[in-house]
Amino acid sequence: MKQSINIQDQCLNQLRKDNTFVTVYLLNGFQLRGLIKGFDNFTVLLETEGKQQLIYKHAISTFVPQKNVSIELE
């Protein structure tokens, strides 16, 4: 049986590995900008100007990367 593709994890991992600058929009409209340093099932660790913020995924609306992300969907 073929395993299901987890696009969220693939995308976040590629953004982390490539050190791609991202804008994170929260559900309350607030914007955070920085680099993704890590993530798990519930949180994303974002670094901005040398300071780290742990953001709960349930508070995130959208990730907007500075450049396109290349992931494999097969």
Secondary structure, DSSP 4 states (H G I P E B T S, - for coil): -PPPP-HHHHHHHHHHHHT-EEEEEETTS-EEEEEEEEE-SSEEEEEETTEEEEEEGGGEEEEEESS-------
